[in-house]
């Protein structure tokens, strides 16, 4: 469990450091991602981004687990 938490922490650190580069890739603005904006209210529902992230994480964990 400790090793998993350390790896997750390092992933968050890497994402934080690389965020300026990652934001230019268009993540969060893919077809299927919804953004509702009203007066004083903003809602993001990133369906496509979540599916892609889930597929990448699933493949990564399956490859590293064996």
C-alpha positions as CSV (number, residue, x, y, z in Angstrom):
1,X,0.0,0.0,0.0
2,X,2.8,2.4,0.8
3,X,4.5,1.8,-2.6
4,X,1.2,2.5,-4.3
5,X,0.6,5.8,-2.5
6,X,4.2,6.9,-3.3
7,X,3.7,6.2,-7.0
8,X,0.3,8.0,-7.0
9,X,2.0,11.0,-5.3
10,X,4.8,11.0,-7.8
11,X,2.3,10.9,-10.7
12,X,0.4,13.9,-9.2
13,X,3.8,15.7,-8.9
14,X,4.7,15.0,-12.5
15,X,1.2,16.1,-13.8
16,X,1.6,19.3,-11.8
17,X,5.0,20.1,-13.2
18,X,3.9,19.2,-16.8
19,X,0.5,21.0,-16.6
20,X,1.5,23.9,-18.9
21,X,2.5,21.4,-21.6
22,X,-0.6,19.1,-21.0
23,X,-3.0,22.0,-21.1
24,X,-1.9,22.8,-24.7
25,X,-2.8,19.2,-25.8
26,X,-6.6,20.0,-25.6
27,X,-7.4,17.6,-22.8
28,X,-10.8,18.7,-21.4
29,X,-11.9,20.1,-24.7
30,X,-12.5,16.8,-26.6
31,X,-15.7,15.9,-28.4
32,X,-18.0,14.5,-25.8
33,X,-16.8,16.8,-23.0
34,X,-19.6,19.1,-21.8
35,X,-19.1,22.6,-20.4
36,X,-22.2,24.5,-19.1
37,X,-21.8,28.1,-18.1
38,X,-24.5,30.3,-16.7
39,X,-24.5,33.5,-14.5
40,X,-22.3,32.6,-11.5
41,X,-22.2,28.9,-12.4
42,X,-19.9,26.8,-14.4
43,X,-20.0,23.0,-14.8
44,X,-17.5,20.7,-16.6
45,X,-18.4,17.1,-17.3
46,X,-15.5,15.5,-19.1
47,X,-16.9,12.2,-20.4
48,X,-14.4,11.5,-23.2
49,X,-11.4,12.6,-21.2
50,X,-12.4,10.3,-18.3
51,X,-12.9,7.3,-20.7
52,X,-9.4,7.9,-22.3
53,X,-7.8,8.4,-18.9
54,X,-9.4,5.2,-17.6
55,X,-8.2,3.2,-20.6
56,X,-4.7,4.5,-20.3
57,X,-4.6,3.7,-16.5
58,X,-6.1,0.3,-17.0
59,X,-3.6,-0.7,-19.7
60,X,-0.7,0.7,-17.6
61,X,-1.7,-1.2,-14.4
62,X,-2.3,-4.4,-16.4
63,X,1.2,-4.2,-18.0
64,X,3.0,-3.3,-14.8
65,X,1.1,-5.9,-12.8
66,X,2.5,-8.8,-14.8
